[in-house]
Amino acid sequence: MYEGLKQKKELWDLYTKEEEYNPFIPDKHERFRYYLSRHRNIFEPQVSKFFIENGCKVSYPENKKFAVCLTHDIDVLYLPKLTSIFESYKSFLKGQIITSLNQFKPLINKKYNPWWNIKKIIEIEERYNAKSSFYFLTLEKNEIDFNFTIDELEPEITYIYDNGCEVGLHGGFGEYNNADKIVEKRKRLEKILGKKVVGYRNHYIKFKTPDTWEILSKAGFLYDTTFGYADCVGFRNGMCHPFKPYNLKTEKEIDILEIPLVIMDCTLFEYMHLEIDEAWKTIKMLIDTVERYYGVITILWHNTYMIDKKYELYEKILSYCVKRNAWLTTCHNVAKWWKDQPNFIH
């Protein structure tokens, strides 16, 4: 199927992200942004469409029509005081009184922490027979964005695993291009989990094509799920299915599965500046598109977004996906299942 795709130069360039090999102006986090891309039809998975229309087949457990990878990056568990005051004040100015009070509560009651909610997330998902993947930073106090030690989360990590969900590594600020650091951070997490960690996503969605894939492959990860834009939801390389990346420099397939990131909460609200209703319309459109091509849609919803209307929106996503007969599961489950789809892409 590669040969057929290569005959369609525009699709081949999109699939391999040829434009990201060339020098470009990175953003402050060294990322390639959507606004730099010459491929503008980001809401249509053009490459996946090509594969499906050319005879590629895919199936899911229990005759589900498509899959939803539910994921949560655990970046922050403790709300800084100044942040709490600022966010509470912003909500108050918007007339969101209940939200404002909730954001102020941690300052007067240290036992109240709406972000320490991993068990709550799992309980919500269980109502929809769903499982999810949690990606943890394993930072030390002198590192950028340090907020908690991984050791203090051993009960939560055990709870995640015991309830059939997945624990993966969330690479730190500079890990996406440093194999030694990635391996070191994974060992910290494996020590707490007591099992091998096979899944990865990098902090800030930092990613360099194709170098990050090569580094993660050499580090022994089964899959990555970083590959999406920070500034726009959609299909970064036209794929709404997992795929083995192709390195244009070596002209070889890279031995790692990419489960592309399609929707991130802060992309919707902080980069695209959508209101709740607009965000839902966009999410629904992307879910319907993935269903149409029997694909996999990966959704990232941080623990810090599991409050108020954004929590309600997440539950609305779960409800809608169940109605559409989706398989709501972990990235690891999808990666294992994908091994039995030999006719797709290859």
Rosetta blueprint (number, residue, H / E / L):
1 M L
2 Y H
3 E H
4 G H
5 L H
6 K H
7 Q L
8 K L
9 K H
10 E H
11 L H
12 W H
13 D H
14 L H
15 Y H
16 T H
17 K L
18 E H
19 E H
20 E H
21 Y L
22 N L
23 P L
24 F L
25 I L
26 P L
27 D L
28 K L
29 H L
30 E L
31 R L
32 F L
33 R L
34 Y H
35 Y H
36 L H
37 S L
38 R L
39 H L
40 R L
41 N L
42 I L
43 F L
44 E L
45 P L
46 Q H
47 V H
48 S H
49 K H
50 F H
51 F H
52 I H
53 E H
54 N L
55 G L
56 C L
57 K L
58 V L
59 S L
60 Y L
61 P H
62 E H
63 N H
64 K L
65 K L
66 F E
67 A E
68 V E
69 C E
70 L E
71 T E
72 H E
73 D E
74 I E
75 D L
76 V L
77 L L
78 Y L
79 L L
80 P L
81 K H
82 L H
83 T H
84 S H
85 I H
86 F H
87 E H
88 S H
89 Y H
90 K H
91 S H
92 F H
93 L H
94 K L
95 G L
96 Q L
97 I H
98 I H
99 T H
100 S H
101 L H
102 N H
103 Q H
104 F H
105 K H
106 P H
107 L H
108 I H
109 N L
110 K L
111 K L
112 Y L
113 N L
114 P L
115 W L
116 W L
117 N L
118 I H
119 K H
120 K H
121 I H
122 I H
123 E H
124 I H
125 E H
126 E H
127 R L
128 Y L
129 N L
130 A L
131 K L
132 S L
133 S E
134 F E
135 Y E
136 F E
137 L L
138 T L
139 L L
140 E L
141 K L
142 N L
143 E L
144 I L
145 D L
146 F L
147 N L
148 F L
149 T L
150 I H
151 D H
152 E H
153 L H
154 E H
155 P H
156 E H
157 I H
158 T H
159 Y H
160 I H
161 Y H
162 D H
163 N L
164 G L
165 C L
166 E E
167 V E
168 G E
169 L E
170 H E
171 G E
172 G L
173 F L
174 G L
175 E H
176 Y H
177 N H
178 N L
179 A H
180 D H
181 K H
182 I H
183 V H
184 E H
185 K H
186 R H
187 K H
188 R H
189 L H
190 E H
191 K H
192 I H
193 L H
194 G L
195 K L
196 K L
197 V L
198 V L
199 G E
200 Y E
201 R E
202 N E
203 H H
204 Y H
205 I H
206 K L
207 F L
208 K L
209 T L
210 P L
211 D H
212 T H
213 W H
214 E H
215 I H
216 L H
217 S H
218 K H
219 A L
220 G L
221 F L
222 L L
223 Y E
224 D E
225 T L
226 T L
227 F L
228 G L
229 Y L
230 A L
231 D L
232 C L
233 V L
234 G L
235 F L
236 R L
237 N L
238 G L
239 M L
240 C L
241 H L
242 P L
243 F E
244 K L
245 P L
246 Y E
247 N E
248 L L
249 K L
250 T L
251 E L
252 K E
253 E E
254 I L
255 D L
256 I L
257 L E
258 E E
259 I L
260 P L
261 L E
262 V E
263 I E
264 M E
265 D H
266 C H
267 T H
268 L H
269 F H
270 E H
271 Y H
272 M L
273 H L
274 L L
275 E L
276 I H
277 D H
278 E H
279 A H
280 W H
281 K H
282 T H
283 I H
284 K H
285 M H
286 L H
287 I H
288 D H
289 T H
290 V H
291 E H
292 R H
293 Y L
294 Y L
295 G L
296 V E
297 I E
298 T E
299 I E
300 L E
301 W L
302 H L
303 N H
304 T H
305 Y H
306 M L
307 I L
308 D H
309 K H
310 K H
311 Y H
312 E H
313 L H
314 Y H
315 E H
316 K H
317 I H
318 L H
319 S H
320 Y H
321 C H
322 V H
323 K H
324 R L
325 N L
326 A E
327 W E
328 L E
329 T E
330 T L
331 C H
332 H H
333 N H
334 V H
335 A H
336 K H
337 W H
338 W H
339 K L
340 D L
341 Q L
342 P L
343 N L
344 F L
345 I L
346 H L
